[in-house]
């Protein structure tokens, strides 16, 4: 079973993918496709975690009222 990435790990991997794509002179469409697919997965992980944090903060703030 794959380890669940936290937000910081997902962003770090996204930055690594971006750097690899920016610094790659050879265009291998299969490699690019795989990296873009992985980047999309990482973005979804980040979005989900941000939505969860937002919901938690909204609940905390509403409990204070």
N, CA, C and O of each residue as an XYZ file, in Angstrom:
260
protein
N       0.844     -1.185      0.000
C       0.000      0.000      0.000
C       0.888      1.246      0.000
O       1.849      1.328      0.764
N       0.570      2.191     -0.838
C       1.367      3.400     -0.957
C       1.143      4.307      0.244
O       0.040      4.395      0.783
N       2.210      4.975      0.647
C       2.133      5.927      1.758
C       1.349      7.149      1.311
O       1.554      7.665      0.212
N       0.451      7.605      2.170
C      -0.310      8.817      1.872
C       0.597     10.029      2.052
O       1.175     10.238      3.118
N       0.708     10.816      0.995
C       1.546     12.003      1.049
C       0.846     13.121      1.790
O      -0.370     13.286      1.691
N       1.632     13.892      2.541
C       1.048     15.094      3.118
C       1.229     16.238      2.120
O       1.868     16.070      1.081
N       0.677     17.373      2.435
C       0.695     18.522      1.526
C       2.123     18.923      1.156
O       2.425     19.147     -0.016
N       2.987     19.012      2.145
C       4.367     19.446      1.911
C       5.100     18.475      0.993
O       5.838     18.898      0.103
N       4.902     17.188      1.203
C       5.550     16.185      0.353
C       5.022     16.256     -1.082
O       5.787     16.132     -2.039
N       3.719     16.455     -1.219
C       3.123     16.545     -2.552
C       3.635     17.770     -3.305
O       3.939     17.686     -4.495
N       3.731     18.892     -2.626
C       4.239     20.115     -3.261
C       5.706     19.929     -3.648
O       6.122     20.362     -4.723
N       6.483     19.296     -2.792
C       7.900     19.059     -3.099
C       8.041     18.180     -4.342
O       8.893     18.434     -5.194
N       7.210     17.154     -4.442
C       7.263     16.295     -5.623
C       6.822     17.058     -6.876
O       7.395     16.875     -7.950
N       5.812     17.903     -6.739
C       5.388     18.739     -7.871
C       6.525     19.645     -8.336
O       6.760     19.782     -9.536
N       7.222     20.256     -7.400
C       8.346     21.127     -7.747
C       9.458     20.347     -8.439
O      10.095     20.849     -9.364
N       9.687     19.121     -7.988
C      10.704     18.270     -8.613
C      10.313     17.944    -10.059
O      11.148     18.004    -10.962
N       9.062     17.605    -10.267
C       8.577     17.303    -11.620
C       8.741     18.527    -12.512
O       9.209     18.407    -13.644
N       8.368     19.683    -12.023
C       8.490     20.916    -12.804
C       9.946     21.175    -13.186
O      10.243     21.497    -14.336
N      10.841     21.034    -12.228
C      12.265     21.239    -12.502
C      12.762     20.251    -13.549
O      13.504     20.630    -14.456
N      12.363     18.992    -13.433
C      12.780     17.979    -14.401
C      12.278     18.322    -15.799
O      13.010     18.182    -16.779
N      11.044     18.763    -15.886
C      10.494     19.109    -17.201
C      11.158     20.353    -17.787
O      11.405     20.419    -18.991
N      11.443     21.329    -16.944
C      12.070     22.564    -17.414
C      13.509     22.343    -17.877
O      13.982     23.018    -18.792
N      14.194     21.408    -17.251
C      15.609     21.189    -17.536
C      15.870     20.033    -18.495
O      17.020     19.629    -18.669
N      14.842     19.501    -19.110
C      14.986     18.352    -19.992
C      15.003     18.825    -21.443
O      14.018     19.371    -21.942
N      16.134     18.609    -22.111
C      16.253     19.002    -23.515
C      15.632     17.960    -24.444
O      15.162     18.295    -25.532
N      15.631     16.710    -24.018
C      15.065     15.649    -24.837
C      13.572     15.542    -24.549
O      13.151     15.523    -23.393
N      12.786     15.474    -25.608
C      11.342     15.395    -25.450
C      10.893     13.963    -25.700
O      10.756     13.530    -26.844
N      10.670     13.242    -24.619
C      10.118     11.895    -24.709
C       8.669     12.005    -24.255
O       8.384     12.180    -23.070
N       7.780     11.901    -25.199
C       6.361     12.128    -24.919
C       5.813     11.176    -23.857
O       4.937     11.567    -23.086
N       6.302      9.946    -23.798
C       5.834      9.005    -22.782
C       6.239      9.456    -21.380
O       5.466      9.346    -20.427
N       7.459      9.962    -21.275
C       7.939     10.456    -19.975
C       7.153     11.702    -19.575
O       6.713     11.830    -18.433
N       6.985     12.610    -20.517
C       6.225     13.833    -20.231
C       4.801     13.486    -19.822
O       4.275     14.048    -18.861
N       4.182     12.578    -20.535
C       2.816     12.167    -20.224
C       2.716     11.593    -18.815
O       1.789     11.917    -18.073
N       3.667     10.743    -18.450
C       3.662     10.143    -17.108
C       3.851     11.209    -16.033
O       3.202     11.165    -14.988
N       4.744     12.168    -16.294
C       4.992     13.215    -15.304
C       3.778     14.139    -15.150
O       3.447     14.552    -14.039
N       3.127     14.457    -16.253
C       1.936     15.306    -16.187
C       0.815     14.573    -15.454
O       0.084     15.179    -14.670
N       0.678     13.280    -15.706
C      -0.340     12.491    -15.004
C      -0.069     12.482    -13.500
O      -0.987     12.658    -12.699
N       1.185     12.277    -13.122
C       1.545     12.268    -11.700
C       1.315     13.652    -11.089
O       0.845     13.760     -9.957
N       1.641     14.702    -11.831
C       1.424     16.065    -11.333
C      -0.062     16.298    -11.069
O      -0.425     16.909    -10.064
N      -0.917     15.818    -11.959
C      -2.363     15.969    -11.768
C      -2.816     15.247    -10.502
O      -3.654     15.757     -9.758
N      -2.262     14.057    -10.259
C      -2.600     13.314     -9.031
C      -2.156     14.094     -7.794
O      -2.887     14.174     -6.806
N      -0.973     14.659     -7.853
C      -0.454     15.429     -6.721
C      -1.283     16.678     -6.464
O      -1.526     17.037     -5.312
N      -1.714     17.337     -7.522
C      -2.566     18.517     -7.378
C      -3.876     18.138     -6.700
O      -4.366     18.875     -5.844
N      -4.441     17.006     -7.070
C      -5.678     16.553     -6.427
C      -5.461     16.275     -4.942
O      -6.320     16.593     -4.119
N      -4.320     15.686     -4.597
C      -3.988     15.437     -3.189
C      -3.938     16.764     -2.436
O      -4.501     16.889     -1.348
N      -3.265     17.748     -3.017
C      -3.151     19.060     -2.375
C      -4.513     19.728     -2.220
O      -4.832     20.265     -1.159
N      -5.313     19.692     -3.282
C      -6.643     20.310     -3.217
C      -7.497     19.659     -2.133
O      -8.178     20.351     -1.376
N      -7.461     18.331     -2.057
C      -8.264     17.626     -1.060
C      -7.832     18.026      0.349
O      -8.671     18.292      1.210
N      -6.524     18.067      0.578
C      -6.041     18.423      1.907
C      -6.375     19.869      2.255
O      -6.706     20.168      3.402
N      -6.290     20.763      1.280
C      -6.646     22.158      1.541
C      -8.128     22.302      1.863
O      -8.497     23.082      2.741
N      -8.981     21.560      1.162
C     -10.419     21.603      1.446
C     -10.711     21.051      2.844
O     -11.565     21.580      3.556
N     -10.002     19.985      3.235
C     -10.189     19.417      4.571
C      -9.775     20.414      5.644
O     -10.466     20.570      6.651
N      -8.651     21.086      5.433
C      -8.182     22.086      6.400
C      -9.170     23.243      6.478
O      -9.468     23.735      7.567
N      -9.677     23.677      5.335
C     -10.655     24.766      5.297
C     -11.911     24.377      6.082
O     -12.432     25.177      6.859
N     -12.390     23.160      5.879
C     -13.583     22.698      6.600
C     -13.318     22.649      8.102
O     -14.174     23.036      8.898
N     -12.134     22.173      8.492
C     -11.780     22.123      9.908
C     -11.741     23.525     10.510
O     -12.247     23.746     11.610
N     -11.141     24.471      9.789
C     -11.070     25.844     10.295
C     -12.453     26.484     10.395
O     -12.747     27.195     11.355
N     -13.297     26.228      9.401
C     -14.671     26.760      9.442
C     -15.407     26.224     10.663
O     -16.127     26.967     11.329
N     -15.231     24.937     10.960
C     -15.901     24.336     12.135
C     -15.368     24.963     13.421
O     -16.137     25.297     14.323
N     -14.072     25.117     13.497
C     -13.476     25.732     14.696
C     -14.015     27.134     14.890
O     -14.402     27.508     15.997
N     -14.043     27.911     13.821
C     -14.540     29.296     13.918
C     -16.006     29.345     14.266
O     -16.423     30.205     15.042
N     -16.803     28.447     13.714
C     -18.240     28.453     14.043
C     -18.476     28.009     15.465
O     -19.438     28.453     16.090
N     -17.620     27.136     16.004
C     -17.746     26.716     17.392
C     -17.405     27.846     18.360
O     -17.862     27.852     19.503
N     -16.609     28.789     17.904
C     -16.235     29.919     18.764
C     -17.368     30.910     18.925
O     -17.398     31.658     19.902
N     -18.305     30.930     17.981
C     -19.409     31.895     18.034
C     -20.464     31.521     19.015
O     -21.451     32.241     19.165
